[in-house]
Amino acid sequence: MMTAIHGLALTTGANRVIKGGRIDHVCGDPTLPPDEDFAYGLRIVGTAIRSLQTELTEPTLFDPADQPMVEAGRAS
């Protein structure tokens, strides 16, 4: 589950929770310039994909800030 309200998601039983940007813009930040917003969204989606590849034994929060930045299809 991608959400900006990650604490609630974890307490309600979601097993994979991806920390999103904002309630009204989960996969980005509209206050950023377009290219930075796009890169931030890619980081969130990349985190979600990696979460699906991770074996879990308990509910887990995945934070995009812990992942490398991705720009136009390449990691940096």
C-alpha positions as CSV (number, residue, x, y, z in Angstrom):
1,M,0.0,0.0,0.0
2,M,1.3,3.4,-1.0
3,T,0.2,6.1,1.5
4,A,1.1,9.3,3.2
5,I,-0.6,8.0,6.3
6,H,1.8,5.1,6.8
7,G,1.2,4.7,10.6
8,L,-2.5,4.0,10.0
9,A,-1.7,1.5,7.3
10,L,0.7,-0.5,9.5
11,T,-1.7,-0.6,12.4
12,T,-4.6,-1.9,10.2
13,G,-2.6,-4.8,8.9
14,A,-1.1,-3.8,5.6
15,N,2.0,-6.0,5.1
16,R,3.9,-3.8,2.7
17,V,3.6,0.0,3.2
18,I,5.4,2.5,1.0
19,K,5.7,5.9,2.5
20,G,4.1,8.3,0.0
21,G,4.6,12.0,-0.5
22,R,1.4,13.8,0.4
23,I,-2.2,12.7,1.0
24,D,-3.4,14.6,-2.1
25,H,-0.3,13.6,-4.2
26,V,0.9,10.2,-2.9
27,C,3.4,9.6,-5.7
28,G,5.1,12.9,-5.8
29,D,5.3,16.5,-4.4
30,P,3.5,19.2,-6.4
31,T,5.6,21.9,-4.7
32,L,8.7,20.6,-6.5
33,P,9.7,21.7,-10.0
34,P,8.3,19.2,-12.6
35,D,11.6,17.3,-13.2
36,E,12.2,16.9,-9.5
37,D,8.6,15.8,-8.9
38,F,9.0,13.2,-11.6
39,A,12.3,11.9,-10.1
40,Y,10.6,11.8,-6.6
41,G,7.7,9.8,-8.1
42,L,10.1,7.4,-9.7
43,R,11.8,6.9,-6.4
44,I,8.4,6.1,-4.7
45,V,7.4,3.7,-7.4
46,G,10.8,2.0,-7.4
47,T,10.5,1.5,-3.7
48,A,7.1,-0.1,-4.2
49,I,8.5,-2.5,-6.8
50,R,11.4,-3.4,-4.5
51,S,8.9,-4.0,-1.7
52,L,7.3,-6.7,-3.8
53,Q,10.6,-8.4,-4.2
54,T,11.2,-8.5,-0.4
55,E,10.3,-11.5,1.7
56,L,8.5,-10.4,4.9
57,T,7.5,-11.9,8.2
58,E,5.7,-8.9,9.6
59,P,4.2,-5.5,8.4
60,T,7.1,-3.4,7.0
61,L,7.4,0.3,6.1
62,F,9.5,1.0,3.0
63,D,10.8,4.6,2.9
64,P,11.7,6.0,-0.5
65,A,14.3,8.2,1.2
66,D,16.3,5.1,1.8
67,Q,16.5,4.3,-2.0
68,P,18.8,5.7,-4.6
69,M,17.5,8.6,-6.8
70,V,16.4,7.6,-10.3
71,E,16.6,10.1,-13.2
72,A,15.2,9.3,-16.7
73,G,15.6,5.6,-16.4
74,R,19.0,5.5,-14.7
75,A,20.0,5.1,-11.0
76,S,22.3,7.7,-9.5
